[in-house]
Amino acid sequence: MDLQAHLELFFKHFGKPDQNPSIYFAPGRVNLIGEHTDYNGGFVLPCALQYGTYLIIRPITEPKIRLVSTNMDYQTEISLTDDIIRIEDQWVNYPLGVVDQFLKHDVPIGGMELLFSGDIPSNAGLSSSASIEMVTAFALNDLTGSNFSMIDLIKLSQKAENQFVGVNCGIMDQFAVGMGEKDHAIFLNCRTLENKMVPFRLDGISMVVANTNKQRGLADSKYNERVAECQLAVTYLSDLFDISQLSEISFMQFYKIQDQIPDEVIRRRARHVISENQRVLNSVACLWNNNILEFGALMNASHESLRDNYEVTGFELDTLVAEAQKIPGVIGSRMTGAGFGGCTVSLVMNESLDQFVGEVGKRYNQKTGLNADFYVAEASDGVKEIL
């Protein structure tokens, strides 16, 4: 990011009084494996990315919040003397939801000017929403002297998305954005928040995120639908187990009692979540033992389950993964994020990288009519102050 250029944009929008603004950064995230397990209290293995959201912010004396983005046309000014309300289908709901949470925690919020600028691909499923929430929460915590812990900010940001934005996301996205460490993935138990950093150093291998560039119009509605389906599976299984979330059952337990779920669709939803949990456990063991080939095979199996059992992939994602898996030197490839568009994540030998981008991009375009974008990504640090 060209900080000087963005500071000039900030001053162009808001003027240049005596007080200079502060600058913060929160990364996006990619989930390596463990998809749609987080809101079921399961295991996930995300890492923060070098791509993310920059926030330039400055307090003002007026009781107003002014929000501008270099990525979106919509901008707004709200009064702090009125209730903060959701603005239909606008990006500003993410920072406003965080402000709302601070107010609910009795933190006095004064007027401020905020300019957001991100280099996370739009609608890619790399958690630009959690990045916006966490950079806002981190900045407000700093500027108000609230002394919330990082875990507090993570939980607060998740509540902002659940209660204000209206998406029933789990805690993984905000956790990865807040707790990321360079060259590490985060092994997270979403039920207990117990976590460990797992080495993720790829010697001679690149992590490639590919964006389908398909509009993800179904993602939020289908996401909430899957949440409800998993809750129904818990209801069926609670006759045998005292559970509140699917991930409290092991894969071997589920294998023996899966017929307790009479609805075949609900059974497949549960099968994905519980088998995906086991894949995460196996993946962590692979990374500790530097067994990248087996880790890649688990990535492939994860995509198959997301496609066949959870049904959240779609033609574009399936095409991108299938074409990736045909390239020699591809160790593993899967969809990542909520699905119905968005991105894939692949591990590719460096000598195959040019072939991967060229051939997969060409074949994907031939089959879908869309142009995929490719990003070589790195496991990076979490949210921080820059200036």
N, C-alpha and C positions, 0 to 999 in steps of 0.2 A: 504493500500500500504506500502510495506517495502521501506521507503525512502532511507535507506542506500544502499540496494541492487540495487536500480535504479540509485542512484548516481554513484555506481561502474560501472554499465553498461554505463552510460554517459561518464565517464572517460575512459572506455575501448574503446569506439567508437572515442572519440574526444581528448583523452590525458588529462593531468592534469596541465595546466599552473597555473600561480599565482591566476588568478581571479576565484572565485567559482561561480557556476551558481545559478540562482534563480529558485524557484519551484512555480507553480501555479496549481490550480484545477478548472475545470468547470464540473458541474453535467450533467448527461443526464436528460431527462424529460419523464414523462408519461402524456398523456392527459386523464383526467378522463372522460370528455364528451365534445362534440363540435368538431366533426371530419369533415374535409374538409370544414369547415366554414371560416378558417382564410384568405385564399386567395380570399374569397368572401366578406371580410369586416365584418365578423360576430363575434359572441361571442365564446370564448373558456374557458376551465377550466382546465389548466394543473397544474402540480406541478413538482418541481425539485426533483431529486432522490439522494440517497447517493452514487449511482454508477456514475462514470464519467471518465474524461480524465485528467491525470496529464501531465504537461509540464515542463520539465527541460530545461532552456534556458540560454545561455551565449553569450554576445557580443564578437566579434573577430575583429581584425584590417583589415583582408582581406575583400574585397568587395564580399563576397560569403555568401550564405545561405545553410547550410547543414541540411538535415532533415532525421531523423531516427525514427522508431517506434518499440516498443517491440512486437506489435501485428501483424505487417505486414512485409513481407520480403523486399518489395521494399524500397529503400532509394536513395536519390539523393543529388547532389550539384549543385546549380545554381549560375550564376554570376550576380551580381547587375549592371554590366556594360551593360548587354543585356536586351531586353524586357522580361518581365516575361510571359511565355506562358503556356497554359494548357497542361498537360501531360495526354494522353488518359487513362481513366479508372484507375486512381491511387489516393490513399488517399491524397497524397500531394497537390492535387488541393485545398483542403479546407484551409490549412494554406497559400498556395500561393495566393489564391484569396483574403485573408485578407491583405497580404503584398501588393498586387496590389491596393487594396482600399486605404491603407495608402499612397501609392505613389501618387495616384490620388488626394488625399487631401493635396498634397504637404508636406507630412511629410518625412523628410530625414530618410531613413532606412540604417543603417550600417550592416556590416556582423554579422552573428550570427550562433550559433549551437543550434539545437533544437532536443530534444528527447521526443517523445510522448509515453504515456503508459496509456491504458484504461482498465477498468473492466466493460464497458457497453457491453452486449452481441452483438456480430457481426451480422449485418443484421437483427436486431430485431425491428427496428422502434422506438427505444428509443432515437433517435436523437443524435447519436454519431457524425454526421456531424456538427450539431450546437454546440455541446460541443467542438469539435476541433476548430471550427471557433472562438467561444467566448473566449476560453482559450488563443488562439493566439492573438486576439484583445486586451484582457485585459492586457496580458503581454507586448505587443508592446506599448500600451498606457502608461504603467508604465515605461518601459525602455527608451522610447523616450521623456517622459515628455509632451505628446501631450495634456493632459487635456481634452480629449473627455469625455463627460458624458456617463453614462451607456446606456442611450437611443441612443446616437450617436453610441456607439459600437454595439448595437443590430441592428440598421439600416445598419451600415457598413457591419456587418457579413451577414445579409440577402442579401445585394447587391452582396457580394462575391459569394454566392451560386447561385443567379439568373444570374449574368452577367459572372462570370468566370467559375463556375462549370456547369451551364446551366440547373439548376432545378428551376422551377418557384414556389418555396415554398413561403408560407406566412411568417408572422413575428412571429408566435406563438413560434416556437422552440427556436429561439434565445432569445426571450423575457423571456421565462420560465427559460432558463439556466442563464440568467443575473440577473433576479429579484426574483428568488426563495427565500422563507423563510421557515424555519423549521415549521412543523405542520400547514402549510397553503397551500391552492390552490390559484391560481391567476385567478380572474375573469377579463378577458381582452376583450375589444372592439377592434378588429383588425383594424377597420377603423379609429378610433380616437386615439387609444392607451390609452384611459382612462382605469384605472385598479384599482382593489381593492383586498386586501388580504382577503380570506375567511377562517375561521377556519376549519381545516381538521384533527380533533383528533378522532381517532378510538378506543374507549374504548372497549376492548374485541373483536376487529375485526382486521384482517390483510388485507393489500392490497397486492395481489399476482399478479406478472407479469409472464405470461407464454409465453415462446418463442416456436413458431411452429417449428423452425429450418427448415423452407422451404426457399429455395433460392428465393429471391424477384426480379427475373429478369424482370418482367413486371412493377414493381412499378413506375419507373421514366417515362416510356413512357405513361403508363395509367394515371399517375398523370397529365402530361401535357395535355393529351386528355380530362380529366375531367375539367381542367381549361378552355379549349376552349369551351367545352359544356356549362359551366356555363356562359361564355361570350355570347354565342349564346342565351341563355335564357334571358339574360339582353336585348339583341337586340329585341327579341319578345315583352318583357314587357315594353320597353321604349316608345311604342306607347301610353300606358296608364299612365305611371309614369315617371317622370324626374329622372332617376336613372342611376348610373354608376356601381353599384354592387348589387347582389341579396339580400344581407342582409339589404338593405334599405327598403324592403317590409316586413310587419308583416305577421304572419301566417294567421290571419283572412282576411287580404287583399288578400293574395295569394289564399286562399280557394275560394274566390268569383270570381277571374279572371283567374284561372289557365288554363282554356280552351283557353285563348289567345295564348298559346303556342301550335301550331298545331302538333309538333313532340312529340309523346308519350314518347320517351326516354328522350328527353330534358326536358319534363315536370316532369318526375320522378327525374331527377337530381336536378331541382329547388325545388321540393317538399322536398327532403332530406335536402338541405341546409337551407331552411326556417323553416322547422319543427325542425331541429336540434338546430337552434338558440333559439327557444322557449323552447326546453328541457334544454338548458344551463340556461336560466333565471329561469326555475322551479327548477333546481338543486341547484342553488345558494340559493334560498329561503329554500330549504330542509336543506342544510348544516347550514345555520344560525339558523334554528329551531331545529337542531339536529335530523332531520327526515331521518335517514339512510335507512330505509326500502323503503320509496318512492324514495329516490335517487337511490337505486339499481334497482327499477322498470324502472326508466328513462334510466339507463345504458342498460338494456335489450332492451328497445324500440329503443335506438340509434343503437344497433347492427342490429336489424331487418331492420331499414331504410337503413343502410349502405349495407346490404345484398340485399335487394329487390329493393330499389330506386336508390342507387348509384353504386351498383354492384362492390364493391372493396374488398370483403371478400375472397371468394374462399373456396374450400372444407376443407382445413386444418383449417383455422380460424373458419369456421362455425362448424366444428366438435369439436374443442376445447371449443368453447362457449357452444354448446349444451350439451356436457358432463359435463361441469362445472355447468350448470344450473340444472342438475339432482341431484346434491349433496345437502342433507339437510345442512342448515347452510350457503349456498351461497346466499348472499343478491343481488348481481348483477354481470353480466359479459358481456364484450363487447370487440370487437377488438379495438386496439388503434394504431394510426400512419397511414401511407399511405395505408396500406392494401396489399393484394396479398401475404400473408405471414407476417412475423413479429410477433407481440405479441398481447395477450389479457391482459386485466386488470380485476381483480375480487376482490370483497370484500367478505371475508370469516370469519365466526365466528371462533375464535381461537380454540375452541374445535373440530371443523371440519377440521382443517388445514391438519393434517396427512392423513385423509381419502380423502380430496380433492386432494392432491398431488399424493397419491397412486392410487386411482381409476381413476381419470381423465387421469393421465399419462398412465395407463394400457389400458384404452379404446381407447385413442387417438392413441397409437401405433398399436392396433389391427385393427383400421379402416384406418390408413394412412401409416403404416410402418415406421413412423418417431418417434423419441423420443423427447418429449417436455422437456424443462428445466424450472424450477420454481424458482422464486426469490421473497422473502418477501421484499417488498420495503417500504420506508418511505419518507414522504415529507420533503425535506431538503433545505439547503441554496444554494444560487447561486454562481457564479464564485468568486474566491478569491485568494489572495496570501497565500502560506503556509510557504515559507522560502525565 
